[in-house]
């Protein structure tokens, strides 16, 4: 019995090492979303300062679209922005934006300075819509199908590799699915 007590710390260490070792095989950038294959939560956001129209969840129904959550305070959003401009110029898919937790005028000033890839932008100053979407940080992008269902969630910066390897093929597949 005394020998077993001596090996308990070693056994405990080995169990913990296996547990944490298995955790290292998980991709930390893949955060599960409860919204996948579900209807986009209803929202109706006012326009950001200086814009005439806001953004409602109903604006995304009828076409495959990207819904991008950004903020002028977000350094990764500035890194991602040129790619969003390129996607918007390509005309492959419309992009809609949610300006998350920005002070009045900051989002519109940021878009004036960097360019506006969005069809419409809603102001989520209080962050309520972001909570409903399960946002963990900006930028985050959702692919919404033509029926208004969330089909994919990307956490982090959209790079050329992510666009060409993951997002664009899914968008094109969903667009083909939507055609009569």
C-alpha positions in Angstrom: 0.0 0.0 0.0 2.9 2.4 0.8 4.3 1.8 -2.6 1.0 2.7 -4.3 0.9 6.0 -2.4 4.4 6.9 -3.7 3.2 6.4 -7.3 0.0 8.4 -7.0 1.6 11.8 -8.0 3.2 10.1 -11.0 -0.1 8.5 -12.0 -1.9 11.8 -11.6 0.7 13.6 -13.7 0.4 11.0 -16.5 -3.4 11.3 -16.5 -3.2 15.1 -16.7 -0.5 14.9 -19.5 -2.8 12.6 -21.6 -5.7 14.9 -21.0 -3.9 18.1 -22.0 -2.1 16.3 -24.9 -5.4 15.4 -26.4 -6.5 19.0 -26.0 -3.5 20.1 -28.1 -5.0 18.3 -31.1 -8.0 20.7 -31.1 -8.0 23.8 -33.4 -8.4 26.8 -31.1 -9.6 29.0 -34.0 -12.6 26.7 -34.5 -15.1 28.0 -32.0 -18.4 26.1 -32.3 -21.5 28.1 -33.1 -25.0 27.2 -32.0 -26.3 29.1 -35.0 -25.0 26.8 -37.8 -27.9 25.5 -39.8 -30.3 27.8 -37.9 -32.1 30.9 -38.9 -30.2 34.1 -38.3 -31.4 35.8 -35.1 -33.8 38.6 -35.8 -32.3 42.1 -35.5 -33.0 45.6 -36.8 -30.0 47.9 -36.3 -30.0 51.7 -36.9 -27.5 53.1 -39.4 -24.1 54.2 -38.3 -23.7 57.9 -38.1 -23.6 59.5 -41.5 -25.3 56.6 -43.3 -29.0 56.6 -44.3 -29.9 53.0 -43.9 -29.2 50.5 -41.1 -29.3 46.7 -41.3 -32.0 44.2 -40.5 -31.8 40.4 -40.5 -34.5 40.5 -43.2 -32.0 42.3 -45.6 -30.0 39.1 -45.9 -32.9 36.9 -47.0 -33.2 36.1 -50.7 -29.5 35.9 -51.5 -26.3 34.2 -50.2 -24.4 36.9 -48.3 -21.5 37.5 -45.9 -22.3 39.2 -42.5 -19.1 40.7 -41.1 -18.8 42.0 -37.6 -16.1 44.8 -37.2 -15.1 47.8 -35.2 -12.9 50.8 -35.8 -11.1 49.9 -32.5 -10.1 46.4 -33.8 -6.6 46.0 -35.3 -7.3 42.6 -36.9 -10.3 44.3 -38.7 -7.9 46.7 -40.4 -5.8 43.8 -41.5 -8.9 42.0 -42.9 -10.4 45.1 -44.6 -8.4 45.1 -47.9 -9.6 41.5 -48.4 -13.2 42.5 -47.8 -12.7 45.3 -50.3 -11.4 42.8 -52.9 -14.4 40.5 -52.3 -16.8 43.4 -52.7 -15.1 44.5 -55.9 -15.3 40.9 -57.3 -19.1 41.0 -57.0 -19.2 37.3 -56.0 -21.2 37.9 -52.9 -22.7 40.9 -51.1 -21.2 41.8 -47.8 -23.2 43.3 -44.9 -21.6 44.8 -41.8 -22.3 45.2 -38.1 -20.3 48.0 -36.5 -19.8 46.5 -33.0 -19.4 48.7 -29.9 -18.0 51.8 -31.6 -18.6 55.3 -30.3 -20.9 57.5 -32.5 -19.1 58.5 -35.7 -16.1 56.2 -35.3 -17.4 53.5 -37.7 -18.3 55.9 -40.5 -15.0 57.7 -40.2 -13.2 54.4 -40.3 -15.1 53.3 -43.4 -14.5 56.7 -45.1 -10.7 56.3 -44.5 -10.4 52.7 -45.5 -13.3 52.2 -48.0 -16.7 50.7 -47.6 -17.2 47.1 -48.8 -20.6 46.8 -47.2 -24.1 46.9 -48.9 -25.5 48.1 -45.6 -24.0 48.7 -42.1 -25.9 48.5 -38.8 -24.8 50.1 -35.6 -24.6 47.6 -32.7 -23.2 50.2 -30.1 -24.7 48.3 -27.2 -23.5 44.9 -28.4 -26.9 43.2 -28.0 -27.0 41.8 -31.6 -23.4 40.5 -31.1 -24.5 38.7 -28.0 -27.4 37.1 -30.0 -24.9 36.0 -32.7 -22.5 34.6 -30.1 -19.6 36.9 -31.1 -16.5 36.3 -29.1 -14.4 39.0 -30.8 -13.9 41.0 -34.0 -13.7 40.3 -36.8 -16.1 37.5 -37.2 -17.9 36.6 -40.5 -21.0 34.5 -41.2 -22.1 33.0 -44.4 -25.9 33.3 -44.7 -27.8 31.3 -47.3 -30.7 32.6 -49.4 -33.3 31.5 -46.8 -31.6 33.4 -44.0 -29.9 30.4 -42.3 -26.4 30.6 -40.9 -24.3 28.1 -42.8 -20.8 28.9 -41.7 -18.9 31.1 -39.1 -15.4 32.3 -39.5 -13.6 33.7 -36.4 -10.7 36.0 -37.2 -9.2 37.6 -40.3 -10.3 36.5 -43.7 -7.1 36.0 -45.7 -6.8 35.2 -49.4 -6.2 31.5 -48.5 -9.4 31.4 -46.3 -11.4 33.2 -49.0 -10.3 31.0 -51.9 -10.0 27.7 -50.0 -13.1 27.8 -47.7 -15.4 30.8 -48.0 -15.7 31.3 -51.8 -16.3 27.6 -52.6 -19.1 27.4 -49.9 -20.6 30.7 -51.2 -20.6 29.4 -54.8 -22.1 26.1 -53.7 -24.9 27.8 -51.8 -25.6 30.1 -54.7 -25.8 27.1 -57.1 -28.2 25.4 -54.5 -30.4 28.5 -54.5 -30.8 28.7 -58.3 -34.1 27.2 -59.6 
